[in-house]
Amino acid sequence: MSIALNISEGSSRGSDAEFKRFLNISRASLDEVVTALFIAKDQNFINETDLRHFYDISNSLGAKIMALIKKLT
């Protein structure tokens, strides 16, 4: 949820620099989600298949966020 909320907040700030700053915060939040996925796998809350699935989605989202950051630069 933090990822989407940071993107939303940044987009309403009124400047590309502020939007970019919040996109970077969103990217860091995504990294936290990936870490949580590995912890969930280690604790047997999710299996390897689920980990790979959500990891792939996370990578795709991260690439989209980075592309938007680069576009704003």
C-alpha positions in Angstrom: 0.0 0.0 0.0 2.9 2.4 0.8 4.1 2.1 -2.8 0.8 3.4 -4.3 0.3 6.0 -1.6 3.7 7.5 -2.2 3.1 7.6 -6.0 -0.2 9.3 -5.4 1.2 11.8 -2.9 4.1 12.7 -5.2 1.9 13.2 -8.2 -0.1 15.8 -6.3 2.9 17.8 -5.2 3.0 20.0 -8.3 6.6 19.6 -9.4 8.6 16.9 -11.3 11.3 17.1 -8.6 8.9 16.3 -5.8 7.2 13.6 -7.9 10.6 12.1 -8.6 11.4 12.2 -4.9 8.3 10.3 -4.0 8.8 7.8 -6.8 12.2 7.1 -5.2 10.5 6.5 -1.9 8.1 4.2 -3.6 11.0 2.3 -5.1 12.5 1.9 -1.6 9.1 0.7 -0.3 9.0 -1.9 -3.1 12.4 -3.1 -1.9 10.9 -3.6 1.5 8.1 -5.7 0.0 10.7 -7.9 -1.7 12.5 -8.4 1.6 9.2 -9.3 3.2 8.6 -11.9 0.5 11.9 -13.6 1.3 11.1 -13.6 5.0 7.7 -15.0 4.3 9.3 -17.8 2.2 11.8 -18.5 5.0 9.0 -18.7 7.5 7.0 -21.1 5.2 4.1 -18.6 4.8 4.5 -18.8 1.0 6.1 -21.4 -1.2 8.8 -21.0 -3.9 6.3 -20.7 -6.7 4.5 -17.8 -5.0 7.8 -16.2 -4.2 8.9 -16.3 -7.8 5.5 -15.0 -9.0 5.4 -12.0 -6.6 9.1 -11.4 -7.2 8.5 -11.2 -10.9 5.6 -8.8 -10.4 7.8 -6.7 -8.1 10.6 -6.5 -10.7 8.1 -5.4 -13.3 6.7 -2.7 -11.1 10.2 -1.6 -10.2 11.2 -1.2 -13.8 8.1 0.9 -14.5 8.8 3.2 -11.5 12.4 3.5 -12.7 11.3 4.3 -16.3 9.0 7.1 -14.9 11.8 8.5 -12.8 14.1 8.6 -15.8 11.4 10.3 -17.8 11.2 13.0 -15.2 15.0 13.6 -15.2 
